[in-house]
């Protein structure tokens, strides 16, 4: 989806010759793309972004060979891109995503692989706590994916908070507090991006980095330096649910 959107906005992109074959391999079910230099550079930038438009920012940074080494340099590059381009990328990204989902739902669902054991962990603890989703995805996509992963029944529909809730996860958590009556101090927030954890920690929630998502040892070390716990799939139950 990132490639389709980027190419539609930048049809003369010098990256197009490499991006299109990778895009086709992904949709075709191949796996070689994971080792491609462009994919590795793309994945390295993903933890520094937030929403759909950040996919475009990452691709533009690769094309411009921008020197991005941390959150500060990424944020500076993001600001240089321009609000109009960012908003148009966001809009077109969801047009492309919706088109694929409507045309071939099975192909779209295949692009989302489950993390081994996570569903079982959530099911095991679901009767003892309220589970909620705070996502940058659209609501329909989130619900379809939860159902496909056999986790839809674990979440109250009112607690599946999508991109329309707000740009920052702090906005999702404020809504979550209102809808559940929980205090921020009673909430554990798990995310695969350190920048999200930094922002929500200011509210007083308990932040945990999901070590199985879009991050690397760079983010793991940063999270620990900031005093955040890092969970892997084996330790998720013990860490997220405080040893229960």
N, C-alpha and C positions, 0 to 999 in steps of 0.2 A: 504493500500500500504506500509506503514511503517513496519507493522508486516511481510508481505510477504518478503520484502527486508531484514529485520533484520534476520529472520529465515533462509533465503537462505545463509546469510553470517555467521550466528552463529547457526547451526542446533542443537548444544548441549546446547543451552541457557537454563538456569534454569527457565526463564520466559515463555518458550514456552507453558507449560501446561496451563497457564492462558491466554496468548496472543491469541492463536488460537481460543478458544471459543469466546473471545471478537470480534476478527476479523470476525468470521462467523456471529455473532449477528448483527454487523454493516451492512454487506452485505445483510443480511436477512431482514433488515428493522426494527430490534428491537431497543429499546431505553434504556433497563436496563443497558447497558454498560456505560452510562453517569455517573452513580453513583458508578461505580466500583473504588476501590482505585487506581488501576494502571492507569485508564483513567484520574483520577483527578491529579495524579502525573505527567502524561504525559502532560496534558493541562497546568499545572503550569510551565512547562519548555519551552513550545512552544514560548512564547513571547520573550525568550532570544536568539532564533535562527534566521536563515536568509533564508536558502535554503533547498532543499530536504534532504541533508546529515545531517541536524540538527535533523531530525526525528530520525535518527539512533543514533546520539549523545545523544539525550534525553533518548532513550530506554537503551542505554549502561549505562548512568548515573543512571538510576533506578536499573538496574541489579547490578551495582557496589555499590549501596547505597551511591553514592557520595554526599558530603555535598555542595550542590549548593543553595545559598541563594540570589544571585544577579548576575548582568551581569559579573562582574569581575571573580567570581568563576566559572561561566559557561564558559567563554572564556578560563580560565586556563585549565579546563577539556577538552574542545574542542581541545586545542593544544596538549594535551597528547595522543589523539586518533591516530593521524598519518595520513598524507596526503594520502597515498595509500588506506587506508581503507575508508576514506571520499570520495575519487573519485570513488571507486568501488561501494559504497552505492548509490551515486548520479546516476551513470550509471544504476545500477540495478533497482532503484526506478522507473525510467522512462520506463524501459523495462516492469516492472509489470503494471505500469499505462496504458501504451499504449495497453498492452495485454487485460486488462479489458475493456478499452474504445472500442477496436475493436471487442471484443467478445460479449459484452453486454452494448451497449451505454446507454440504458435506466437505467440499474443498476448503471452505473457510474454517470450519471446525478443526480440520486436520492440522491447521497451522498452530493450534494451541495444544501443547502436550501437557499432560498432568505431571506434577512433581510427586515422585514416588513416596507414598506413605502419608502425604499431607492430608488427604481426604479422610483417611482413617483416624488421624490424630484429631481433626476437628469433630468428626462424628463422636469420638470417644468422650470429648469434653463438652459437647453441645448442650447436654442437659444441666450443666453446672454454671453456665455463663451465657450471656447474650453475645452472639456473633454478628458482626456487621461488616459491610464492604464499603470502602471509600475509594472510588476508582475514577481515573481520568477517561474511562471508556463511556460510551453512551449506554443508557440503561438497558435497552433491548439486548445489546451485545453481551452485557454482563450477565443478564438473566439466562440467555441462551447457553452461554458457556458454563455457568453454574449447573444448569440442568444436564448438559452434556457430560459433565464431570461427576454427575450424581451427587451434587452438593446443594442443589437448589432448595431442598426442604430444610436445610440447616439455618436458613436466613429468613427472617421476617422481611417481606417485601418493602416495608417502611424503613428498613435498615440497610437497604442496598442503595447507597448514595452515589450517583453518577456524576459525569462532568458538568451537568447543569446545576449541580449544587454549588459549584464555585471553582475558581482556578486553583486556589491553594487548599491543601488538605486541612488547614486550620478551620476553613469554612465548613468542611464536611464534619469535623469533630464538634463544632459548635451546634450544628444541627443534630448530631448524634446525641449530644448531652441533653438537648431539649426533648428529643423523642424518647429517650430511655430514662431520664431523670438521674442518670449517673453523674457523679462529679468527675472532673478531669482526672483527678488523682486515682480514680477507680478504673481508668481506661488504659489498657495496653494497646499500643499502636504499632503494628508491624508493617514494614515497607521495605522494598529493595533499593531505595534511594536515600542516601544519607541526607541530602538537602531537604527532603520532606521531614526527616526525623528532627533536624535542627529547628525547623520552624515550629513543629507541633510541641516540641519539648518545652517551649516557652509558655505553653498553656498549662503545663504541669502534668501532662500525661506521661506514661511510661513508654519510652521509645525502644524498639527492638529492630535491629537490621535483619532482614530475611537474606541469609547468605546464599540462598538458592536462586536468586533473581538476576536482574541486570546489574551485576556489580562484580568486582574483582578483589584481589587482596588489597589493592589501593584503598577501596572503600571500607573493607573490613578493618584495616589498620586505623583509618580515620575515625570510624565509629568508636572503636575502643579508646582512642585518644580523647574522644569527646565524652567518654563515660557511658556509652550505649552498649548494651549487650548485643552479641551477634549469635543468631541461631542458625544451625544447619538442620537438615531434614531429620537427622537422627535425634537431635536434642530439642526439636521444636516443642514437643509436648511439655517437657520439663521446664523449659525456659518461658514459653508463652503463658503457661498455666501455673507457674511458680511451684513446680515439683509435684503437683497434684496427680 
